[in-house]
Amino acid sequence: MEERAEGKMVMEGRSKLTLTGAKEVLRFDEELAELSTGLGNLTIEGSNLKLKTLSLDTGTVVVEGELRSFSYEEPRLRRGWRR
């Protein structure tokens, strides 16, 4: 059984998102943010997005702007040759 990391999302109105459990920022621009988290890759869509806080040591990310949608992609298992 696969163990999943903890993560938390707190949204304030539709203009601020605080996320814990972030591992890496894969992409970030004014309309799209893609983050690697312990729960899978998270895609955030909106406009005028700004990365206000980024601490990969603590896994904390704060995004501000006009937030429209969020979606998770399940983490993929590594496949390869087994001995």
Secondary structure, 3 states (H helix, E strand, C coil): CCCCCCCEEEEECCCEEEEECEEEEEEECCCEEEEEECCEEEEEEEEEEEEEEEECCCCEEEEEEEEEEEEEECCCCCCCCCC
